[in-house]
Amino acid sequence: MKDFIDEKFSGERALFREDGLHIERAIFDDGESPLKHSKNVDARYASFRWKYPLWYAENVKVKDSSFLEMSRSGLWYGKNLSIENTMIEAPKEFRRCDGVYLKDVSIPHANETLWTCKNVVMEKVVACGDYFGKDSENIKADGLDLYGNYCFDGAKNIEIRNSRLLSKDSFWNTENVTVYDSYICGEYLGWNSKNLTFVNCIIESLQGFCYIDGLTMKDCTLTNTSLAFEYSTVDVDIKGRIDSIINPVSGVIRADEIGIVIQDREWVDPSKTELICRSGNTPKLLTSADIELSSGQEHKTELHLKEQKI
């Protein structure tokens, strides 16, 4: 291993194609791609201050370090990247990487972060930004706090535990997603997806769980959730109330209470969906002709009953 301790690097490709580096208390200042094509790098207390520091890098461990805002797009095309106890201020990190491990990492500007990556593990990660995890696959996350819309769009093979997601349009176009013991808040959750499972989750979502082929929910709570399950195949077990359901394709929906059920025979066959209300309440059965949906700039879609049904 080559030792670089208490050093400051500047200029383009300062350690280009180096193999076997031990770096401590180093500053990577002005100069693009200082560690491009590097291998077997162990960096601690490092400060990355300029663009593209670790492109095409392999077997990299970074700990107790920082990626400042101008180190944007810094970790692309890499293999076996381990980042721990590190602040990543820069956007657009991790693109087309294979093998990413993040632990105790904060990413306050996580726009377009973790795109088209595979074999990703996250533990205690806090991220804020839209389109987090787009088109990535083989993802495991435990203790992920995410603030940002459209997360995991187009991603596959995802397992999430003990996490909190504030994200509109989360899990769109996904396949094989399982979420355990988590809180999710955001409109239009899971559209156009296949094989989504939620276990012991608390979820708030306007028009959530629509256009899903294979939705499973076990011991979940749906708070303030309406117009759910449109054109989806479902196996759902909900603790508490579902405010309203619209045109599920088939399956079974169990809940303590169901408010409104909208079913249009010209579009779906109501006999293919079983509704079970454990409290014994009878849902209000309507068709789309009986309701009005209103929406406008900066306010959510709302369901109103037409006057003759009030």
Number of C-alpha atoms within 10 A of each C-alpha: 11 11 11 14 16 12 12 14 16 16 13 18 17 17 18 17 15 17 18 16 18 16 21 21 16 19 20 24 20 18 17 21 24 27 24 25 20 23 22 18 22 18 22 21 18 23 22 27 23 25 25 23 31 27 23 20 26 22 17 21 17 21 20 18 22 23 24 18 17 17 28 22 21 29 26 23 18 25 22 19 23 17 22 21 18 22 20 24 18 25 24 20 25 25 23 19 26 22 19 21 19 20 21 18 24 21 21 17 20 25 21 19 26 26 24 18 26 23 18 22 18 21 18 19 20 21 22 21 21 22 22 26 27 25 20 26 23 18 22 19 22 20 18 23 20 23 20 22 22 23 26 27 24 20 26 23 18 22 17 21 19 16 22 21 20 20 25 23 23 28 29 25 20 26 23 17 23 18 23 19 16 22 20 21 22 21 22 22 25 29 24 18 26 22 18 23 18 21 18 18 23 20 20 21 23 21 22 25 28 24 21 27 20 18 23 20 21 17 16 22 22 20 17 14 21 23 24 25 26 21 20 24 24 24 18 20 20 22 18 19 19 25 18 21 23 22 24 30 22 21 18 16 22 21 21 16 20 25 15 18 21 23 20 15 11 7 11 16 14 17 11 13 18 14 18 18 17 13 12 10 12 14 19 11 12 16 13 13 10 15 15 12 11 11 10 8 5 6 8 12 16 13 14 12 14 11 8 6 8 7
